[in-house]
């Protein structure tokens, strides 16, 4: 039996730790916690987590310094790190990513999106042992059988909608322009009008969203589309 991934939560705010632990354990992850930077480094060395969720503002050592030290140590050099912080300015994001973080999530956050990002970063880090499913909230895509379910309902998608949804599931919460989606989903050598994306987004929405469901596809005016449930908890 494959051991479930171990997530190290480094966060000094107890309510956030409780929220993260609940959502991660519900999705089958194992969780350990550290409330300051020094404890984080000790736990990372002792337990060798599969991924670190790292707050920026920590006692003793900042998240940025913890990130740098993890990247310098041979045992933790390749451990995926997601920065979790209230600092949402572009300069802060760049600084966090430049320190060695793999992804950057700002508070307040959607627990469903965060879990999906954890899965996405783990997939990129461990492609050879990747599970063949993509998840976001109550949505499940089985890549092996080419099937999609939402709750217990089968979702029937055409080939383009399937590729479109897969791309969104691999990058939850990120906004993609029509041009970016055309390049990635249709391919750079295929000429398709940008408005074609809107048609397929409408088809995808219709397939995914039953009457009582939250709309999982967010339209960002003048920017594009994202997988981002409007009803998700902040």
C-alpha positions as CSV (number, residue, x, y, z in Angstrom):
1,X,0.0,0.0,0.0
2,X,1.4,3.4,-1.0
3,X,2.1,5.8,1.9
4,X,0.0,9.0,1.7
5,X,2.1,12.2,1.2
6,X,3.3,13.9,4.4
7,X,2.6,17.7,4.5
8,X,4.5,19.9,7.0
9,X,2.4,22.9,7.9
10,X,4.5,25.8,9.2
11,X,2.0,28.4,10.7
12,X,1.7,30.2,14.0
13,X,-2.0,31.0,13.8
14,X,-3.9,28.1,15.4
15,X,-7.2,28.6,13.6
16,X,-5.4,28.4,10.2
17,X,-3.5,25.3,11.3
18,X,-6.8,23.7,12.3
19,X,-8.4,24.6,8.9
20,X,-5.5,23.3,6.9
21,X,-5.2,20.1,8.9
22,X,-8.9,19.4,8.6
23,X,-9.0,19.9,4.8
24,X,-5.7,18.0,4.1
25,X,-6.5,15.0,6.3
26,X,-10.0,14.8,4.8
27,X,-8.3,14.5,1.4
28,X,-6.1,11.7,2.7
29,X,-2.8,13.5,3.4
30,X,-0.8,13.0,6.6
31,X,0.0,16.2,8.4
32,X,2.7,17.5,10.9
33,X,2.9,21.0,12.3
34,X,5.5,23.6,13.3
35,X,4.7,27.0,14.8
36,X,8.0,28.7,14.2
37,X,10.9,28.7,11.8
38,X,13.4,26.8,13.9
39,X,10.9,24.0,14.7
40,X,10.1,23.8,10.9
41,X,13.8,23.2,10.0
42,X,14.1,20.5,12.7
43,X,10.9,18.7,11.6
44,X,11.9,18.9,8.0
45,X,15.2,17.2,8.8
46,X,13.7,14.6,11.0
47,X,10.5,13.7,9.1
48,X,11.4,14.5,5.5
49,X,7.9,15.8,4.4
50,X,6.7,15.5,0.8
51,X,5.6,19.1,0.8
52,X,5.9,22.2,3.0
53,X,3.1,24.7,3.5
54,X,5.1,27.7,4.8
55,X,3.8,30.9,6.3
56,X,5.8,34.1,5.6
57,X,5.5,35.8,9.0
58,X,6.8,33.4,11.6
59,X,8.5,33.7,15.1
60,X,12.3,33.1,15.3
61,X,12.9,32.7,11.6
62,X,10.9,34.2,8.7
63,X,9.3,31.9,6.1
64,X,11.6,33.4,3.5
65,X,14.7,32.4,5.6
66,X,13.3,28.9,6.2
67,X,12.7,28.5,2.5
68,X,16.3,29.5,1.7
69,X,17.7,27.1,4.3
70,X,15.6,24.3,3.1
71,X,16.8,24.9,-0.4
72,X,20.5,24.9,0.8
73,X,20.2,21.6,2.7
74,X,20.9,18.5,0.6
75,X,18.0,16.5,2.2
76,X,15.4,19.2,1.6
77,X,16.7,20.8,-1.6
78,X,14.0,19.3,-3.8
79,X,11.1,19.3,-1.3
80,X,8.1,21.3,-2.8
81,X,7.3,24.5,-0.9
82,X,4.1,26.5,-1.1
83,X,4.3,30.0,0.6
84,X,1.1,30.9,2.5
85,X,0.9,34.6,3.4
86,X,-1.2,37.7,3.7
87,X,1.4,39.6,1.6
88,X,-0.2,39.7,-1.8
89,X,1.8,42.4,-3.6
90,X,3.5,41.5,-6.8
91,X,7.0,42.3,-5.3
92,X,6.3,40.0,-2.4
93,X,5.3,37.2,-4.7
94,X,8.4,37.6,-6.7
95,X,10.5,37.6,-3.6
96,X,8.8,34.5,-2.3
97,X,9.3,32.6,-5.6
98,X,12.9,33.8,-5.9
99,X,13.7,32.4,-2.4
100,X,12.8,29.0,-3.8
101,X,9.1,28.5,-3.3
102,X,7.2,26.5,-5.9
103,X,3.9,28.3,-5.5
104,X,2.5,31.2,-3.6
105,X,-1.0,31.4,-2.0
106,X,-2.4,34.6,-0.4
107,X,-4.7,34.8,2.6
108,X,-7.6,34.6,2.8
109,X,-7.6,31.4,0.7
110,X,-10.1,28.8,-0.5
111,X,-9.3,25.5,1.2
112,X,-10.4,23.6,-1.9
113,X,-8.1,25.7,-4.1
114,X,-5.2,25.2,-1.7
115,X,-5.7,21.4,-1.6
116,X,-5.8,21.4,-5.4
117,X,-2.6,23.4,-5.6
118,X,-0.9,21.0,-3.1
119,X,-1.9,18.1,-5.5
120,X,-0.7,20.0,-8.5
121,X,2.7,20.9,-7.0
122,X,3.2,17.2,-5.8
123,X,2.3,16.0,-9.3
124,X,5.0,18.2,-10.8
125,X,7.5,17.1,-8.2
126,X,6.8,13.4,-8.5
127,X,5.5,12.7,-12.0
128,X,6.6,9.1,-12.0
129,X,4.5,8.3,-8.9
130,X,1.6,10.6,-9.9
131,X,-1.9,9.3,-9.1
132,X,-4.0,9.3,-12.2
133,X,-6.7,11.6,-10.8
134,X,-7.2,15.3,-10.6
135,X,-9.4,16.8,-7.9
136,X,-10.9,20.2,-7.0
137,X,-13.6,20.3,-4.3
138,X,-16.3,17.7,-5.3
139,X,-14.9,17.5,-8.9
140,X,-12.9,14.4,-9.9
141,X,-11.1,13.7,-13.2
142,X,-9.8,10.1,-13.7
143,X,-7.1,10.4,-16.4
144,X,-6.8,6.6,-16.9
145,X,-10.5,6.0,-17.6
146,X,-11.1,9.5,-19.2
147,X,-14.0,10.0,-16.8
148,X,-15.2,13.1,-14.9
149,X,-17.5,13.1,-11.8
150,X,-18.9,15.9,-9.7
151,X,-20.2,14.5,-6.4
152,X,-21.7,11.2,-7.6
153,X,-22.8,12.6,-11.0
154,X,-21.1,11.5,-14.2
155,X,-20.0,14.5,-16.3
156,X,-20.0,13.9,-20.1
157,X,-17.4,16.1,-21.9
158,X,-16.3,16.4,-25.5
159,X,-12.5,16.1,-26.2
160,X,-11.8,19.8,-26.2
161,X,-13.8,20.4,-23.0
162,X,-11.9,17.5,-21.3
163,X,-8.6,19.0,-22.2
164,X,-9.7,22.5,-21.1
165,X,-10.9,21.1,-17.7
166,X,-7.7,19.2,-17.3
167,X,-5.7,22.3,-17.8
168,X,-7.7,24.2,-15.2
169,X,-7.4,21.3,-12.7
170,X,-3.7,21.3,-13.1
171,X,-3.5,25.1,-12.4
172,X,-6.4,25.8,-9.9
173,X,-7.1,29.4,-9.1
174,X,-4.9,30.8,-11.9
175,X,-6.4,33.1,-14.5
176,X,-5.7,32.3,-18.2
177,X,-6.4,34.6,-21.1
178,X,-8.2,33.2,-24.2
179,X,-4.8,33.4,-26.1
180,X,-3.1,31.3,-23.3
181,X,-5.8,28.7,-23.4
182,X,-5.7,28.5,-27.2
183,X,-1.9,27.9,-27.1
184,X,-2.1,25.3,-24.4
185,X,-5.4,23.5,-25.2
186,X,-5.6,23.8,-28.9
187,X,-1.9,24.2,-29.7
188,X,0.1,27.1,-31.1
189,X,-0.1,25.8,-34.7
190,X,-3.9,25.6,-34.8
191,X,-5.7,28.8,-35.9
192,X,-8.9,29.3,-33.9
193,X,-10.7,32.5,-33.2
194,X,-10.3,33.6,-29.5
195,X,-14.1,33.7,-29.2
196,X,-14.1,29.9,-29.7
197,X,-12.8,29.6,-26.2
198,X,-16.0,31.3,-24.9
199,X,-18.1,28.7,-26.7
200,X,-16.2,25.8,-25.1
201,X,-16.3,27.5,-21.7
202,X,-20.1,27.8,-21.9
203,X,-20.3,24.0,-22.8
204,X,-18.0,23.1,-19.9
205,X,-20.0,25.2,-17.5
206,X,-23.3,23.6,-18.7
207,X,-21.8,20.1,-18.2
208,X,-20.3,20.8,-14.8
209,X,-23.0,22.8,-13.1
210,X,-26.3,21.3,-12.1
211,X,-29.0,23.6,-10.6
212,X,-27.7,23.6,-7.0
213,X,-24.0,23.5,-7.8
214,X,-21.5,26.4,-7.5
215,X,-20.1,27.6,-10.8
216,X,-16.5,26.3,-10.8
217,X,-15.4,28.5,-13.7
218,X,-14.8,32.1,-12.8
219,X,-14.8,34.8,-15.6
220,X,-12.4,37.6,-14.9
221,X,-13.4,40.6,-17.0
222,X,-10.8,41.6,-19.6
223,X,-8.4,38.9,-18.3
224,X,-9.8,35.4,-18.9
225,X,-11.0,32.4,-17.0
226,X,-10.0,30.4,-13.9
227,X,-11.1,27.3,-12.0
228,X,-12.2,29.0,-8.8
229,X,-15.5,28.2,-7.1
230,X,-17.4,31.4,-6.3
231,X,-18.9,29.7,-3.3
232,X,-15.6,28.4,-1.9
233,X,-14.7,29.3,1.7
234,X,-12.3,32.2,2.2
